[in-house]
Structure formats: structure tokens, C-alpha cells
């Protein structure tokens, strides 16, 4: 995405996104711990399911480890009736797989040496 872009509904200000490799690496390392401590909700993704004859939402929800209500919301259904042969989005929660390389940082450099203070000023 572009560095500076308009965010819908934000007419009075701009959003500027900076890339910080140290913050990216810190987030990558801490993410599993934040999930484990339940400080973050696991991300939701969807799988496709084609309904077969005789299936119910309850049976599909049990198969995929989700709830009937979540399937109804994901598909904007008005009832829990489903139709044979139709595709439905099934929400799933799970961990994110990181596909990033290990970051390498250059060694820290010392500040440049300045002209030394004349000896007569440092003598006691």
C-alpha cells in the first residue's frame, strides 16, 4: 500500500504508515505469546463448504469446530435452512503462519572520534 493514503471517514487528518523492521520482528516473536495469554483474538479465515443432501448447519458447524450463529453471520442467512449444492463460507479461527525471513541488523557503529581536547584544558 502507498505510504500516504486517505482513510475513508477521516476527512480531518491523514494516516502515515512507517515500516520499522525491529517492530516487525518484535511482533512476529510476541504474537504466539499474546494469543496464548488471550490478549489477542485468533484471526478468522473462511473455508468453502458445498452443502450435501440432508446436511444441517449444526452438523456442518460441529464438523468445522464453529457455531451455527457464526456460519449464519458469515453468509448473511436469514434462517438456519441451507440448500443442497450451495456453497457456504465457514469461519475458522487459527494461528497465523509467518512467512518472513529472519532479519539481519548491521553491527552497531561507534560515533566518530572528534578532535581531542587539548591537554592543557584537561590537566589538573
Backbone as ProteinMPNN parsed JSONL, in Angstrom:
{"seq_chain_A": "XXXXXXXXXXXXXXXXXXXXXXXXXXXXXXXXXXXXXXXXXXXXXXXXXXXXXXXXXXXXXXXXXXXXXXXXXXXXXXXXXXXXXXXXXXXXXXXXXXXXXXXXXXXXXXXXXXXXXXXXXXXX", "coords_chain_A": {"N_chain_A": [[0.823, -1.201, 0.0], [0.339, 2.355, -0.509], [2.489, 4.865, 0.951], [1.338, 7.22, 1.998], [-2.035, 7.64, 2.375], [-5.577, 8.072, 1.845], [-7.928, 7.551, 4.365], [-11.086, 6.174, 4.545], [-13.736, 8.116, 5.793], [-12.176, 9.734, 7.34], [-11.74, 12.723, 7.232], [-10.461, 14.862, 8.325], [-7.83, 14.382, 8.862], [-4.684, 12.661, 8.115], [-3.341, 9.368, 7.492], [-0.258, 8.002, 8.151], [1.974, 5.528, 7.32], [4.645, 3.813, 8.642], [7.468, 1.767, 8.07], [9.0, -0.386, 10.219], [11.571, -2.353, 10.84], [12.486, -3.53, 13.234], [10.278, -3.384, 14.957], [8.553, -5.002, 13.469], [9.809, -7.514, 13.663], [9.755, -7.873, 16.433], [6.983, -8.013, 16.859], [6.443, -10.355, 15.394], [7.734, -12.258, 16.955], [6.408, -12.025, 19.437], [3.727, -12.535, 18.939], [2.658, -15.297, 19.145], [2.763, -15.583, 21.942], [1.036, -13.57, 22.849], [-1.385, -14.544, 21.861], [-1.543, -16.91, 23.359], [-1.794, -15.908, 25.954], [-4.267, -14.886, 25.722], [-4.613, -12.232, 25.019], [-5.01, -11.322, 22.534], [-7.382, -11.935, 19.953], [-7.636, -14.913, 18.037], [-6.964, -14.867, 14.505], [-9.552, -14.812, 11.994], [-10.463, -16.917, 9.364], [-11.816, -18.118, 6.255], [-13.352, -21.102, 5.025], [-14.585, -22.952, 2.23], [-17.652, -24.637, 1.883], [-19.588, -27.046, 0.32], [-22.922, -27.702, 0.448], [-24.44, -30.807, 1.183], [-26.98, -33.265, 0.468], [-29.345, -33.568, 3.047], [-27.743, -32.466, 5.019], [-27.226, -30.357, 7.88], [-26.976, -27.069, 9.375], [-26.06, -27.269, 11.97], [-24.708, -29.703, 11.977], [-22.675, -29.179, 10.121], [-21.375, -27.078, 11.43], [-20.435, -28.405, 13.716], [-18.658, -30.176, 12.501], [-16.656, -28.452, 11.52], [-15.831, -27.145, 13.778], [-17.037, -24.761, 14.712], [-19.651, -22.317, 15.311], [-23.232, -22.408, 14.793], [-24.384, -19.885, 14.656], [-22.193, -18.317, 13.879], [-21.754, -19.22, 11.275], [-24.151, -18.486, 10.077], [-23.969, -15.66, 10.295], [-21.642, -15.221, 8.731], [-22.534, -15.822, 6.2], [-24.693, -14.219, 5.771], [-27.307, -15.208, 6.269], [-30.845, -15.631, 6.606], [-32.172, -17.514, 8.008], [-31.701, -20.775, 9.52], [-31.816, -22.644, 7.598], [-30.454, -24.518, 4.946], [-29.381, -24.999, 1.524], [-29.119, -27.727, -0.657], [-26.196, -28.291, -2.581], [-25.404, -25.647, -2.625], [-22.789, -23.275, -1.991], [-21.163, -22.475, 1.038], [-19.692, -20.143, 3.246], [-17.451, -20.93, 5.756], [-16.533, -19.901, 8.857], [-13.344, -19.996, 10.373], [-11.093, -20.173, 13.081], [-7.715, -19.603, 13.813], [-4.117, -20.076, 14.122], [-1.738, -17.707, 12.841], [0.402, -18.188, 10.126], [3.665, -17.356, 9.822], [5.463, -15.999, 7.215], [8.165, -15.034, 6.891], [11.462, -13.815, 6.588], [14.356, -14.225, 8.651], [15.454, -11.332, 10.23], [18.324, -9.366, 9.626], [20.638, -7.363, 11.243], [22.909, -4.678, 10.882], [26.198, -4.468, 12.427], [26.562, -2.479, 15.362], [27.655, 0.857, 15.097], [30.347, 2.826, 16.256], [30.332, 6.218, 17.502], [31.778, 8.905, 15.553], [35.215, 9.78, 16.067], [36.074, 12.726, 17.657], [38.035, 15.72, 17.417], [40.561, 15.657, 19.759], [40.445, 16.987, 23.072], [42.481, 19.704, 23.905], [45.494, 19.05, 25.72], [46.243, 20.896, 27.735], [43.813, 21.865, 28.695], [42.677, 19.71, 29.964], [44.453, 19.046, 31.936], [45.209, 18.856, 35.388]], "CA_chain_A": [[0.0, 0.0, 0.0], [1.125, 3.581, -0.54], [2.917, 5.391, 2.242], [0.314, 8.154, 2.463], [-3.29, 7.349, 1.688], [-6.78, 8.559, 2.507], [-8.738, 6.529, 5.031], [-12.489, 6.555, 4.449], [-14.314, 8.632, 7.03], [-11.181, 10.527, 8.062], [-11.558, 13.912, 6.398], [-9.712, 15.911, 9.007], [-6.443, 14.006, 9.102], [-4.106, 11.646, 7.234], [-2.647, 8.266, 8.137], [1.048, 7.742, 7.567], [2.428, 4.223, 7.768], [6.088, 3.663, 8.581], [7.958, 0.4, 8.212], [10.036, -0.477, 11.234], [11.924, -3.775, 10.873], [12.618, -4.02, 14.611], [8.914, -3.597, 15.445], [8.025, -6.16, 12.762], [10.399, -8.721, 14.245], [9.224, -7.994, 17.793], [5.613, -8.507, 16.722], [6.492, -11.751, 14.947], [8.135, -13.112, 18.086], [5.468, -11.945, 20.551], [2.37, -12.897, 18.546], [2.17, -16.535, 19.786], [2.588, -15.371, 23.381], [-0.177, -12.78, 23.038], [-2.511, -15.461, 21.671], [-1.578, -17.844, 24.485], [-2.286, -15.171, 27.115], [-5.603, -14.424, 25.344], [-4.629, -10.781, 24.879], [-5.468, -11.125, 21.166], [-8.245, -12.976, 19.406], [-7.02, -15.509, 16.853], [-7.57, -14.364, 13.274], [-10.607, -15.631, 11.406], [-10.393, -17.109, 7.928], [-13.0, -18.848, 5.8], [-13.241, -22.218, 4.1], [-15.808, -23.132, 1.454], [-18.288, -25.942, 2.052], [-20.757, -27.249, -0.531], [-23.908, -28.468, 1.216], [-24.916, -32.072, 0.609], [-28.357, -33.628, 0.826], [-29.555, -33.997, 4.422], [-26.877, -31.768, 5.988], [-27.783, -29.221, 8.617], [-25.949, -26.134, 9.834], [-25.488, -27.784, 13.217], [-23.751, -30.765, 11.619], [-21.53, -28.522, 9.486], [-20.672, -26.329, 12.478], [-19.722, -29.383, 14.544], [-17.554, -30.71, 11.69], [-15.586, -27.464, 11.379], [-15.48, -26.579, 15.083], [-17.528, -23.392, 14.833], [-21.041, -22.295, 15.768], [-24.257, -22.16, 13.784], [-24.532, -18.434, 14.562], [-21.065, -17.776, 13.118], [-21.985, -19.543, 9.862], [-25.27, -17.637, 9.641], [-23.426, -14.298, 10.123], [-20.67, -15.194, 7.637], [-23.22, -15.971, 4.919], [-25.862, -13.319, 5.766], [-28.512, -16.029, 6.143], [-31.992, -15.174, 7.403], [-32.592, -18.638, 8.849], [-30.685, -21.824, 9.576], [-32.038, -23.599, 6.497], [-29.472, -24.443, 3.868], [-29.829, -25.673, 0.308], [-28.187, -28.69, -1.243], [-25.454, -27.818, -3.733], [-24.95, -24.27, -2.457], [-21.53, -23.097, -1.261], [-21.256, -21.63, 2.224], [-18.422, -19.767, 3.879], [-17.385, -21.429, 7.123], [-15.46, -19.191, 9.557], [-12.438, -20.792, 11.192], [-10.099, -19.384, 13.811], [-6.485, -20.372, 13.931], [-2.892, -19.294, 14.189], [-1.183, -17.153, 11.615], [1.711, -18.723, 9.765], [4.529, -16.269, 9.386], [6.332, -16.312, 6.091], [9.125, -13.932, 6.839], [12.83, -14.25, 6.809], [14.985, -13.671, 9.833], [16.054, -10.046, 9.92], [19.719, -9.19, 9.997], [20.951, -5.974, 11.517], [24.362, -4.442, 10.826], [26.761, -4.22, 13.748], [26.448, -1.097, 15.827], [28.851, 1.642, 14.84], [30.706, 3.804, 17.275], [30.308, 7.584, 16.972], [33.093, 9.305, 15.052], [36.092, 10.408, 17.049], [36.241, 14.16, 17.439], [39.362, 16.209, 17.783], [40.713, 15.539, 21.211], [40.537, 18.234, 23.821], [43.899, 19.977, 24.178], [45.985, 18.561, 27.006], [46.281, 21.912, 28.773], [42.485, 22.031, 29.276], [42.335, 18.539, 30.78], [45.44, 18.894, 33.007], [44.734, 19.335, 36.682]], "C_chain_A": [[0.865, 1.262, 0.0], [1.442, 4.076, 0.86], [1.872, 6.332, 2.821], [-0.948, 7.865, 1.665], [-4.456, 7.882, 2.504], [-7.52, 7.387, 3.125], [-10.182, 7.006, 5.016], [-13.016, 7.012, 5.805], [-13.357, 9.485, 7.84], [-10.862, 11.767, 7.227], [-10.649, 14.946, 7.035], [-8.255, 15.565, 9.253], [-5.994, 12.927, 8.121], [-3.468, 10.561, 8.079], [-1.33, 8.056, 7.412], [1.567, 6.453, 8.171], [3.94, 4.133, 7.574], [6.452, 2.197, 8.753], [9.12, 0.412, 9.188], [10.42, -1.952, 11.361], [12.056, -4.335, 12.288], [11.228, -4.295, 15.197], [8.284, -4.807, 14.766], [8.53, -7.459, 13.383], [9.894, -8.949, 15.666], [7.806, -8.539, 17.76], [5.572, -9.966, 16.317], [6.821, -12.685, 16.095], [7.104, -13.138, 19.2], [4.068, -12.447, 20.227], [1.886, -14.204, 19.189], [1.937, -16.379, 21.286], [1.323, -14.569, 23.674], [-1.423, -13.63, 22.832], [-2.668, -16.392, 22.866], [-2.139, -17.182, 25.746], [-3.698, -14.625, 26.9], [-5.718, -12.898, 25.352], [-5.041, -10.376, 23.465], [-6.414, -12.249, 20.799], [-7.543, -13.588, 18.209], [-7.7, -14.992, 15.589], [-8.595, -15.349, 12.718], [-10.367, -15.717, 9.902], [-11.572, -17.998, 7.538], [-12.605, -20.003, 4.896], [-14.591, -22.345, 3.395], [-16.338, -24.544, 1.681], [-19.511, -26.002, 1.139], [-21.715, -28.187, 0.214], [-24.363, -29.703, 0.446], [-26.341, -32.346, 1.106], [-28.408, -34.116, 2.279], [-28.661, -33.301, 5.457], [-27.628, -30.626, 6.656], [-26.633, -28.3, 9.024], [-25.28, -26.636, 11.112], [-24.428, -28.849, 12.923], [-22.487, -30.172, 10.985], [-20.705, -27.773, 10.535], [-19.86, -27.271, 13.353], [-18.503, -29.927, 13.798], [-16.364, -29.748, 11.642], [-15.194, -26.785, 12.693], [-15.872, -25.127, 15.231], [-18.971, -23.444, 15.304], [-21.986, -22.029, 14.603], [-24.4, -20.658, 13.568], [-23.414, -17.812, 13.73], [-21.246, -18.047, 11.624], [-23.108, -18.677, 9.299], [-24.779, -16.219, 9.388], [-22.502, -14.219, 8.907], [-21.335, -15.24, 6.267], [-24.456, -15.089, 4.79], [-27.161, -14.089, 5.55], [-29.616, -15.469, 7.037], [-32.512, -16.262, 8.329], [-31.468, -19.671, 8.84], [-30.882, -22.882, 8.503], [-30.981, -23.399, 5.435], [-29.97, -25.262, 2.693], [-28.728, -26.566, -0.236], [-27.511, -28.092, -2.476], [-24.964, -26.385, -3.636], [-23.643, -24.248, -1.661], [-21.743, -22.131, -0.106], [-19.861, -21.36, 2.759], [-18.469, -20.203, 5.34], [-16.233, -20.709, 7.823], [-14.65, -20.147, 10.427], [-11.488, -19.845, 11.888], [-8.855, -20.237, 13.946], [-5.27, -19.477, 13.924], [-2.471, -18.783, 12.816], [0.162, -17.795, 11.37], [2.538, -17.587, 9.209], [5.427, -16.748, 8.27], [7.287, -15.138, 5.949], [10.506, -14.484, 7.128], [13.353, -13.611, 8.082], [15.675, -12.365, 9.447], [17.493, -10.008, 10.399], [19.985, -7.71, 10.17], [22.457, -5.783, 11.466], [24.9, -4.213, 12.225], [26.672, -2.74, 14.093], [27.759, -0.363, 15.593], [29.092, 2.617, 15.972], [30.614, 5.2, 16.658], [31.702, 7.977, 16.497], [33.91, 9.98, 16.146], [36.262, 11.871, 16.67], [37.665, 14.545, 17.818], [39.483, 16.18, 19.298], [40.855, 16.913, 21.845], [42.024, 18.487, 24.119], [44.284, 19.581, 25.587], [45.967, 19.624, 28.081], [44.92, 22.145, 29.403], [42.124, 20.88, 30.207], [43.297, 18.356, 31.931], [44.904, 19.499, 34.288], [45.838, 19.97, 37.455]], "O_chain_A": [[2.004, 1.231, 0.464], [0.752, 3.748, 1.825], [1.554, 6.251, 4.007], [-0.93, 7.847, 0.434], [-4.333, 8.114, 3.707], [-7.715, 6.354, 2.484], [-10.468, 8.129, 5.432], [-12.771, 6.376, 6.83], [-13.709, 9.919, 8.937], [-9.813, 11.832, 6.586], [-10.123, 15.818, 6.343], [-7.515, 16.381, 9.801], [-6.805, 12.352, 7.394], [-3.1, 10.789, 9.231], [-1.303, 7.944, 6.186], [1.597, 6.3, 9.392], [4.448, 4.351, 6.474], [5.801, 1.475, 9.508], [10.099, 1.134, 9.0], [9.66, -2.729, 11.938], [11.761, -5.509, 12.51], [11.021, -5.315, 15.855], [7.557, -5.565, 15.41], [7.757, -8.392, 13.6], [9.635, -10.086, 16.061], [7.461, -9.425, 18.541], [4.76, -10.734, 16.833], [6.257, -13.774, 16.2], [6.933, -14.169, 19.852], [3.298, -12.755, 21.136], [0.785, -14.222, 19.738], [1.014, -16.978, 21.838], [0.615, -14.856, 24.64], [-2.413, -13.461, 23.545], [-3.781, -16.637, 23.332], [-2.868, -17.811, 26.513], [-4.26, -13.98, 27.785], [-6.776, -12.344, 25.651], [-5.382, -9.217, 23.224], [-6.271, -13.377, 21.272], [-6.915, -12.867, 17.434], [-8.897, -14.707, 15.609], [-8.51, -16.555, 12.946], [-10.099, -14.708, 9.25], [-12.243, -18.561, 8.402], [-11.661, -19.909, 4.111], [-15.614, -21.895, 3.911], [-15.582, -25.516, 1.675], [-20.367, -25.117, 1.179], [-21.359, -29.313, 0.561], [-24.63, -29.657, -0.755], [-26.818, -31.718, 2.051], [-27.617, -34.967, 2.687], [-28.819, -33.533, 6.655], [-28.532, -30.021, 6.081], [-25.469, -28.701, 9.018], [-24.079, -26.449, 11.309], [-23.375, -28.876, 13.56], [-21.373, -30.607, 11.277], [-19.475, -27.833, 10.522], [-18.717, -26.968, 13.695], [-17.442, -30.116, 14.391], [-15.211, -30.172, 11.713], [-14.305, -25.934, 12.702], [-15.125, -24.338, 15.81], [-19.465, -24.514, 15.661], [-21.588, -21.495, 13.567], [-24.523, -20.203, 12.431], [-23.658, -16.882, 12.961], [-20.924, -17.193, 10.797], [-23.017, -18.191, 8.172], [-25.13, -15.623, 8.37], [-22.569, -13.26, 8.138], [-20.773, -14.757, 5.284], [-25.192, -15.196, 3.808], [-28.01, -13.683, 4.756], [-29.343, -14.902, 8.095], [-33.203, -15.981, 9.308], [-30.421, -19.462, 8.228], [-30.194, -23.903, 8.499], [-30.65, -22.272, 5.067], [-30.857, -26.105, 2.832], [-27.556, -26.19, -0.265], [-28.165, -27.465, -3.311], [-24.185, -25.945, -4.482], [-23.418, -25.079, -0.781], [-22.411, -21.106, -0.247], [-18.979, -22.218, 2.73], [-19.41, -19.882, 6.066], [-15.078, -20.879, 7.434], [-15.205, -20.996, 11.124], [-11.119, -18.813, 11.327], [-8.936, -21.446, 14.167], [-5.378, -18.265, 13.742], [-2.81, -19.358, 11.781], [0.971, -17.935, 12.287], [2.152, -16.936, 8.238], [6.074, -17.789, 8.382], [7.21, -14.359, 4.999], [10.672, -15.487, 7.821], [12.849, -12.581, 8.529], [16.394, -12.307, 8.45], [17.829, -10.554, 11.45], [19.596, -6.899, 9.33], [23.206, -6.63, 11.953], [24.155, -3.811, 13.118], [26.705, -1.874, 13.219], [28.837, -0.894, 15.859], [28.158, 3.159, 16.564], [30.792, 5.362, 15.45], [32.697, 7.442, 16.985], [33.373, 10.655, 17.024], [36.553, 12.207, 15.522], [38.389, 13.781, 18.456], [38.591, 16.635, 20.014], [41.325, 17.865, 21.221], [42.736, 17.575, 24.539], [43.51, 19.749, 26.529], [45.704, 19.308, 29.241], [44.858, 22.586, 30.55], [41.344, 21.062, 31.142], [43.005, 17.579, 32.84], [44.229, 20.528, 34.27], [45.621, 20.433, 38.575]]}, "name": "protein", "num_of_chains": 1, "seq": "XXXXXXXXXXXXXXXXXXXXXXXXXXXXXXXXXXXXXXXXXXXXXXXXXXXXXXXXXXXXXXXXXXXXXXXXXXXXXXXXXXXXXXXXXXXXXXXXXXXXXXXXXXXXXXXXXXXXXXXXXXXX"}
